[in-house]
């Protein structure tokens, strides 16, 4: 879910969604920001995942 503080993140969210849901096709390196974010968000609802994404400094740096 895109929370209001994530300006213009639609593409980033779509890419993260695809990568997180196809780990056998495009596995994230275990120590990567993507792997850490996916693990932190496991079990969260859509709004909480959006807020976790917004708060993730590693992903924020990559999005710029």
DRENZA-642264 format. One line per field, with one value per residue: residue number from 1; residue in three letters; x, z, y of N, C-alpha, C in turn. Coordinates in Angstrom, 1 decimal. Example, Ala and Ser with C-alpha at 12.3 -4.5 7.8 and 13.67 -1.06 7.14 Angstrom:
! DRENZA-642264
pos = c(1;2);
code = c(Ala;Ser);
nxx = c(13.2;12.8);
nzz = c(7.8;7.1);
nyy = c(-5.7;-2.2);
caxx = c(12.3;13.7);
cazz = c(7.8;7.1);
cayy = c(-4.5;-1.1);
cxx = c(13.2;12.9);
czz = c(7.8;7.9);
cyy = c(-3.3;0.0);
This chain:
! DRENZA-642264
pos = c(1;2;3;4;5;6;7;8;9;10;11;12;13;14;15;16;17;18;19;20;21;22;23;24;25;26;27;28;29;30;31;32;33;34;35;36;37;38;39;40;41;42;43;44;45;46;47;48;49;50;51;52;53;54;55;56;57;58;59;60;61;62;63;64);
code = c(Unk;Unk;Unk;Unk;Unk;Unk;Unk;Unk;Unk;Unk;Unk;Unk;Unk;Unk;Unk;Unk;Unk;Unk;Unk;Unk;Unk;Unk;Unk;Unk;Unk;Unk;Unk;Unk;Unk;Unk;Unk;Unk;Unk;Unk;Unk;Unk;Unk;Unk;Unk;Unk;Unk;Unk;Unk;Unk;Unk;Unk;Unk;Unk;Unk;Unk;Unk;Unk;Unk;Unk;Unk;Unk;Unk;Unk;Unk;Unk;Unk;Unk;Unk;Unk);
nxx = c(0.8;0.6;1.6;0.8;3.2;5.0;6.0;5.6;6.3;5.2;6.3;8.5;7.3;5.9;8.0;9.3;7.2;7.0;9.6;9.7;7.7;8.5;10.7;12.2;12.7;14.1;16.1;16.8;19.9;21.1;22.0;21.0;19.3;16.7;16.1;16.2;14.1;11.9;11.8;11.4;8.8;7.2;4.1;2.9;0.2;-1.1;-0.9;0.9;3.1;3.6;4.3;6.6;8.2;8.5;9.9;12.3;15.6;17.6;16.2;15.1;17.3;18.1;15.9;16.0);
nzz = c(0.0;-0.8;1.2;2.2;2.5;0.8;-1.9;-5.4;-5.5;-6.8;-8.9;-7.6;-5.5;-6.9;-8.1;-5.8;-4.8;-6.8;-6.7;-4.0;-4.0;-5.8;-5.1;-6.0;-8.6;-8.7;-6.5;-3.5;-2.3;0.8;2.8;1.9;1.5;0.5;1.3;4.0;4.5;3.5;5.3;7.7;7.2;7.0;7.7;8.4;8.0;5.0;5.3;7.4;6.2;4.2;5.7;6.9;4.7;4.0;6.2;5.9;5.5;3.8;1.5;0.9;0.2;-2.2;-3.8;-4.5);
nyy = c(-1.2;2.2;4.7;8.1;9.6;8.5;9.7;9.4;6.6;4.4;2.7;1.7;0.4;-1.6;-3.0;-4.0;-5.5;-7.5;-8.7;-9.6;-11.5;-13.4;-15.1;-17.4;-16.9;-14.4;-14.2;-12.4;-11.2;-12.5;-10.6;-8.2;-4.9;-5.4;-8.0;-7.8;-5.9;-7.4;-9.5;-8.1;-7.2;-9.4;-10.8;-8.4;-6.0;-4.3;-1.5;-1.2;-2.4;-0.5;1.7;0.7;0.5;3.2;4.0;2.7;3.2;2.2;1.4;3.9;5.4;4.0;4.6;7.2);
caxx = c(0.0;1.4;1.2;0.9;4.5;5.9;5.8;6.1;6.9;4.4;7.2;9.4;6.5;5.6;9.2;9.5;6.2;7.4;10.8;9.4;6.8;9.1;12.1;12.9;13.1;15.0;16.4;17.6;21.1;20.6;22.3;20.6;18.2;15.5;15.9;15.9;12.8;10.9;11.8;10.7;7.4;6.4;3.0;2.3;-0.9;-0.7;-0.6;2.1;4.2;3.9;5.0;7.9;8.9;8.8;10.9;13.6;16.6;18.3;15.4;14.9;18.5;18.0;14.8;16.4);
cazz = c(0.0;-0.9;2.2;1.6;2.6;-0.2;-3.2;-6.6;-5.3;-7.4;-9.5;-6.6;-4.8;-7.8;-8.2;-4.5;-4.7;-7.7;-6.2;-2.7;-4.2;-6.7;-4.6;-6.7;-9.9;-8.5;-5.0;-2.9;-1.5;2.2;3.6;1.2;2.1;0.1;2.1;5.4;4.4;3.3;6.6;8.7;6.8;7.0;8.7;8.6;7.0;3.9;5.8;8.2;5.2;3.5;6.7;7.1;3.5;4.1;7.3;5.6;5.0;2.7;0.3;0.6;-0.6;-3.5;-4.5;-4.9);
cayy = c(0.0;3.4;5.7;9.4;10.1;7.9;10.3;8.8;5.4;3.4;1.8;1.1;-0.6;-2.7;-3.8;-4.7;-6.6;-8.6;-9.4;-10.3;-12.6;-14.4;-15.3;-18.4;-16.3;-13.3;-14.2;-11.2;-11.6;-12.5;-9.4;-7.0;-4.2;-6.0;-9.2;-7.3;-5.3;-8.5;-10.2;-7.2;-7.0;-10.6;-10.8;-7.1;-5.7;-3.5;-0.2;-1.3;-2.6;0.8;2.6;0.1;0.9;4.6;4.2;2.0;4.1;1.6;1.5;5.3;5.8;3.4;5.2;8.6);
cxx = c(0.9;0.8;1.5;2.4;5.5;5.5;6.4;6.8;6.2;5.3;8.0;8.5;6.2;6.8;9.5;8.5;6.6;8.6;10.5;8.5;7.3;10.5;12.9;13.4;14.1;15.3;17.2;18.8;20.7;20.9;21.9;19.5;16.9;15.2;15.5;14.5;11.7;10.7;11.1;9.2;6.5;5.4;2.4;1.1;-0.3;-0.2;0.8;3.3;4.6;4.7;6.4;8.8;9.4;9.9;12.3;14.6;17.4;17.5;15.2;16.1;18.5;17.0;15.1;16.9);
czz = c(0.0;0.2;1.7;1.6;1.5;-1.6;-4.3;-6.4;-5.9;-8.1;-8.6;-5.8;-5.6;-8.0;-6.9;-4.4;-5.6;-7.2;-4.9;-2.9;-5.3;-6.3;-5.4;-8.1;-9.8;-7.0;-4.6;-2.2;0.0;3.0;2.9;1.9;1.7;1.0;3.5;5.5;4.3;4.6;7.6;8.4;6.9;8.1;8.9;7.6;6.0;4.4;6.5;7.2;4.5;4.5;6.9;5.9;3.6;5.1;6.9;4.9;3.8;1.4;-0.1;-0.2;-2.0;-4.4;-5.1;-6.3);
cyy = c(1.2;4.4;7.1;10.0;9.6;8.5;9.6;7.5;4.2;2.3;1.0;0.0;-1.8;-3.6;-4.6;-5.8;-7.8;-9.4;-10.2;-11.5;-13.6;-14.7;-16.4;-17.8;-15.2;-13.2;-13.0;-11.8;-11.5;-11.3;-8.1;-6.2;-4.8;-7.2;-8.8;-6.7;-6.4;-9.2;-9.4;-7.1;-8.2;-10.6;-9.5;-6.9;-4.6;-2.1;-0.2;-1.6;-1.3;1.7;2.0;0.5;2.3;4.8;3.6;2.9;3.5;1.7;3.0;5.8;5.2;4.1;6.5;8.7);
